[in-house]
Structure formats: structure tokens, C-alpha cells
Amino acid sequence: SGMTGPSTGACTFGQHPGTPYFWDSSCRHGMLGCLADGIHEQCRFCGQGPYAQVPCPAYQLCSFATEPSAPYYWDPHCFVGKLGCKADGIHAQCRFCGVPPYQDVRCPGQASSMEKEAVALAVVEPTVDAKASAVSTGGCEFHIEPTNQGYFWDPSCEQGMLGCSADGRNVECRFCGSGVYSSVPCPASVVCHFPSSPMVPYFWDSTCFLGMLGCKADGIHLQCRFCGDSIYSSIQCPSGMTGPS
């Protein structure tokens, strides 16, 4: 499989894990998913479960007999039968994007292909449509996804404001919610990551700690907190928090 190529050759597992992994030379001790094999710090889990926010590099994990001309990326939400998924015929999460008949599948910044340059140009100069969706979904383009720092797309950002230019490329990309950025509240609807929308309202609470009622609501971000309903009725929901739609 694509997981045993030269770039991941240095990971050493006794038995093959169910979670995808790759070799990430930027890994440092304590970063999410690193030290996946218990031996090599650069061996990193990605793309699903608690590691869903670590993007898998498709070029390491997808296995094509010959590199396709269409761009592709690793989409943890893919399933067989969804447009563009199982691009390599092996991994359901390998997904074609950006070119017919996959033009409705938007390529993320790290799509991999022979057309990498064309895709990069498309990312640098987004069409009006892409720009509109970038603002709502957060068009941040991180070379390496930050693992324990919330971020979101803030159109009110200006150069020099706390947390803005988080990705080093877009001034509107903003760190929030913890550490030195605690004073910048994270919009829970953007930062919290639920596979499907929960029935209970939730918000971003920078005072959360592990074991505190309602915290780590999405199983990933400690500061995502349920509030106002059922067993969480003692937790006051702030105004403007995210409820079930």
C-alpha cells in the first residue's frame, strides 16, 4: 500500500495500525499524532478519529500505478460511491478533485498531482465562488496543520492584530482560544469538529480543563463545550453560541 513507500519506510509497527500514518519531519514531541509507532518521533497518525485534524499527505498514502493527471487529496470523509473517492482503487479516502468530472470537489491547498502548479495558481487567485466559500469555511492554508491551536477565518483581521496572519499567507486567518490567543474567542461553529451536528448546543470555553462537565465536546478540542441542555443545563450558553440548526 502507499503507506509503506520510502517516505514512510522508517515507521516501524509490530502490526499494521488501522489508522493511516505518514513520515512528518516537522514532528516535535507532544504534537498530535507524532511518535505513532512508539519509536520514531516523525512517524505520525493522520486523517481519522482523534487525528482527523492532521491532514494526510495524499502523495504518501495513495497508491497509483502511474501518477494520474487529475489532482487528488486525502479526504477522511470519503466513502466508496461518493464522487472522486477511492481514486487509487485501494484507499476510499483518496479523492480526485478540481477537474471534470470532479470539478464540484474543491481541492484543498495540499492537493497532489502532475498539475500541482495549476492547482497552486488556482489557490493563489481564487474565483469569486471560491473566495466566498473560503470566508465561510476558513480559507486558511497551513503548510502544516496546527494541532492544538484553534483558528478561523476572520474578515475583520488587520496586519498586526493578535492571531491574524496565522498561516503566514492570509491576514484573515486567525489563531484563537488558547495560550497567547486566549483573549480571541474561537467561533465554535467553525473550530469544533463534529462528524455530524450534535443536538445539544455548544460553544468555545477557554477555561475548560479535562474532566470538566461538557468540555472536549467534539472529542478533539478541549475548549469545545456543550451547554444549556439535558445534563448540561447547569452550563450557561453565551449569547451567539452555536445551537443545533
C-alpha positions as CSV (number, residue, x, y, z in Angstrom):
1,S,0.0,0.0,0.0
2,G,1.0,3.6,-0.3
3,M,1.8,3.6,3.4
4,T,4.9,1.6,3.0
5,G,6.6,3.8,0.4
6,P,10.1,5.2,1.0
7,S,8.7,8.3,2.7
8,T,7.0,6.1,5.4
9,G,9.6,3.3,5.4
10,A,11.1,4.4,8.7
11,C,7.8,3.8,10.6
12,T,8.2,0.5,12.5
13,F,4.9,-1.1,13.6
14,G,4.7,-4.6,15.1
15,Q,1.4,-4.9,13.3
16,H,-0.2,-2.6,10.8
17,P,-2.4,0.0,12.6
18,G,-5.9,0.7,11.4
19,T,-5.2,4.4,11.4
20,P,-3.3,6.0,8.4
21,Y,0.1,7.4,9.1
22,F,3.0,9.2,7.4
23,W,6.5,10.4,7.9
24,D,6.5,14.1,9.1
25,S,9.9,15.6,9.6
26,S,8.3,18.6,11.3
27,C,7.1,16.5,14.2
28,R,8.1,17.6,17.7
29,H,7.5,15.8,21.0
30,G,3.9,16.3,22.1
31,M,2.4,17.2,18.7
32,L,-0.8,15.4,17.9
33,G,-0.2,12.0,16.2
34,C,3.6,12.1,16.4
35,L,5.6,9.1,17.7
36,A,2.9,6.9,16.2
37,D,5.0,3.8,16.3
38,G,6.4,4.4,19.7
39,I,9.9,4.6,18.3
40,H,10.2,7.4,15.7
41,E,9.0,10.9,16.6
42,Q,8.5,11.7,12.9
43,C,6.1,8.8,12.5
44,R,2.6,10.4,12.6
45,F,-1.0,9.3,12.6
46,C,-3.4,11.3,10.5
47,G,-6.8,11.7,8.9
48,Q,-9.3,10.0,11.2
49,G,-10.5,9.6,14.7
50,P,-8.7,11.8,17.2
51,Y,-6.2,12.6,14.4
52,A,-8.8,13.9,12.0
53,Q,-7.4,17.4,12.2
54,V,-3.9,16.2,11.0
55,P,-4.3,16.2,7.2
56,C,-2.9,13.0,5.5
57,P,-0.5,13.8,2.6
58,A,-2.1,12.1,-0.3
59,Y,1.2,11.7,-2.2
60,Q,2.5,9.5,0.6
61,L,-0.7,7.4,1.2
62,C,-2.4,7.0,-2.1
63,S,-1.0,4.2,-4.3
64,F,-1.3,4.8,-8.1
65,A,0.4,2.5,-10.5
66,T,1.1,5.7,-12.6
67,E,0.6,9.2,-11.2
68,P,-2.7,10.5,-12.5
69,S,-3.1,13.8,-14.3
70,A,-6.1,14.8,-12.2
71,P,-5.2,16.4,-8.8
72,Y,-6.1,14.3,-5.7
73,Y,-6.1,14.6,-1.9
74,W,-6.8,12.6,1.2
75,D,-10.5,13.2,2.4
76,P,-11.2,11.4,5.7
77,H,-15.0,11.8,5.0
78,C,-14.8,9.8,1.7
79,F,-16.7,6.6,1.2
80,V,-17.0,4.3,-1.8
81,G,-19.5,5.7,-4.2
82,K,-19.0,9.4,-3.3
83,L,-17.7,11.5,-6.2
84,G,-14.0,11.1,-6.7
85,C,-13.4,8.8,-3.7
86,K,-11.3,5.7,-3.9
87,A,-9.2,7.4,-6.6
88,D,-6.4,4.9,-6.5
89,G,-8.7,1.9,-6.4
90,I,-7.3,1.0,-2.9
91,H,-8.0,3.7,-0.4
92,A,-11.5,5.0,-0.1
93,Q,-10.1,8.3,1.3
94,C,-8.0,9.1,-1.9
95,R,-10.1,11.6,-3.8
96,F,-9.9,13.3,-7.2
97,C,-10.8,17.0,-7.2
98,G,-10.9,20.2,-9.2
99,V,-11.1,18.9,-12.8
100,P,-14.1,17.4,-14.8
101,P,-15.9,15.3,-13.9
102,Y,-14.7,16.2,-10.3
103,Q,-15.0,20.0,-10.7
104,D,-17.5,20.2,-7.8
105,V,-15.0,18.7,-5.4
106,R,-12.9,21.6,-4.2
107,C,-9.2,20.8,-4.0
108,P,-7.6,21.8,-0.7
109,G,-4.2,23.7,-0.7
110,Q,-2.3,20.4,-0.5
111,A,-3.7,18.6,-3.5
112,S,-1.1,16.4,-5.1
113,S,-0.7,15.8,-8.8
114,M,1.1,16.5,-12.0
115,E,-1.0,19.6,-12.1
116,K,0.3,20.8,-8.8
117,E,1.3,24.2,-10.2
118,A,-2.1,24.7,-11.9
119,V,-3.8,23.9,-8.6
120,A,-1.4,26.2,-6.7
121,L,-2.3,29.0,-9.1
122,A,-6.0,28.3,-8.5
123,V,-5.4,28.6,-4.8
124,V,-3.5,31.8,-5.1
125,E,-6.1,33.6,-7.2
126,P,-9.4,32.1,-6.1
127,T,-12.5,32.7,-8.2
128,V,-15.3,34.7,-6.6
129,D,-17.1,31.5,-5.7
130,A,-14.0,30.0,-4.1
131,K,-13.4,33.2,-2.2
132,A,-17.0,33.3,-0.8
133,S,-16.7,29.7,0.4
134,A,-13.2,30.4,1.8
135,V,-14.6,33.0,4.1
136,S,-17.3,30.8,5.5
137,T,-15.2,27.6,5.8
138,G,-12.0,29.3,6.7
139,G,-9.6,29.5,3.7
140,C,-6.5,29.1,5.9
141,E,-3.7,27.5,4.0
142,F,-1.3,26.0,6.5
143,H,1.7,24.1,5.3
144,I,1.4,22.0,8.4
145,E,-2.0,22.0,10.2
146,P,-1.6,23.3,13.8
147,T,-2.6,20.5,16.1
148,N,-3.6,22.1,19.4
149,Q,-4.3,25.7,18.4
150,G,-7.8,26.8,17.3
151,Y,-8.0,29.0,14.2
152,F,-10.7,30.6,12.0
153,W,-11.3,33.0,9.1
154,D,-11.8,36.5,10.4
155,P,-12.6,39.1,7.7
156,S,-12.1,41.9,10.3
157,C,-8.4,41.0,10.7
158,E,-5.7,43.5,10.0
159,Q,-2.0,43.0,9.9
160,G,-0.6,43.2,13.5
161,M,-3.8,42.2,15.2
162,L,-3.4,39.4,17.7
163,G,-3.6,36.0,16.0
164,C,-4.1,37.3,12.4
165,S,-1.9,36.0,9.5
166,A,-1.9,32.7,11.4
167,D,-0.9,30.7,8.3
168,G,1.7,33.3,7.2
169,R,-0.2,33.7,3.9
170,N,-3.7,35.1,4.6
171,V,-4.1,38.1,7.0
172,E,-7.7,36.9,7.7
173,C,-6.6,33.5,9.0
174,R,-6.5,33.9,12.8
175,F,-5.4,31.9,15.8
176,C,-7.8,31.9,18.7
177,G,-9.0,30.5,22.0
178,S,-5.9,29.3,23.9
179,G,-2.4,30.1,25.0
180,V,-1.4,33.6,24.0
181,Y,-4.6,33.8,21.9
182,S,-7.0,33.2,24.8
183,S,-8.4,36.7,24.5
184,V,-9.5,35.9,20.9
185,P,-12.7,33.8,21.3
186,C,-12.9,30.9,18.8
187,P,-16.2,30.6,16.9
188,A,-17.3,27.1,18.0
189,S,-19.2,26.5,14.8
190,V,-16.0,26.8,12.8
191,V,-13.4,25.3,15.1
192,C,-15.2,22.4,16.8
193,H,-15.3,19.4,14.6
194,F,-18.2,17.0,14.8
195,P,-18.8,14.2,12.3
196,S,-22.5,15.2,12.4
197,S,-24.1,18.2,14.1
198,P,-24.9,17.4,17.7
199,M,-28.4,18.0,19.1
200,V,-27.0,19.9,22.2
201,P,-25.8,23.5,21.8
202,Y,-22.0,24.1,22.3
203,F,-19.6,27.0,22.5
204,W,-15.8,27.7,22.9
205,D,-14.8,28.0,26.5
206,S,-11.2,28.8,27.1
207,T,-11.5,28.0,30.8
208,C,-12.2,24.3,30.0
209,F,-10.0,21.6,31.5
210,L,-10.0,17.8,31.1
211,G,-12.9,16.2,33.1
212,M,-14.8,19.5,33.4
213,L,-18.5,18.9,32.5
214,G,-19.3,19.4,28.8
215,C,-15.7,20.1,27.8
216,K,-14.0,18.3,24.9
217,A,-17.4,18.1,23.3
218,D,-16.1,17.1,19.9
219,G,-13.6,14.6,21.2
220,I,-10.7,16.8,19.8
221,H,-10.7,20.3,21.2
222,L,-10.7,20.6,24.9
223,Q,-12.4,24.0,24.8
224,C,-15.4,22.8,22.8
225,R,-18.1,22.7,25.4
226,F,-21.7,21.5,25.5
227,C,-24.2,23.8,27.3
228,G,-27.8,24.6,28.2
229,D,-29.5,21.3,27.6
230,S,-30.1,17.9,29.2
231,I,-27.2,17.1,31.6
232,Y,-25.5,20.4,30.6
233,S,-28.4,22.7,31.7
234,S,-26.2,24.0,34.6
235,I,-23.8,25.4,32.0
236,Q,-24.9,28.8,30.8
237,C,-24.8,29.2,27.0
238,P,-23.3,32.5,26.0
239,S,-25.3,34.6,23.5
240,G,-24.3,34.0,19.9
241,M,-23.3,30.4,20.7
242,T,-23.8,27.6,18.3
243,G,-27.0,25.6,18.7
244,P,-28.4,22.7,16.6
245,S,-29.6,24.1,13.3
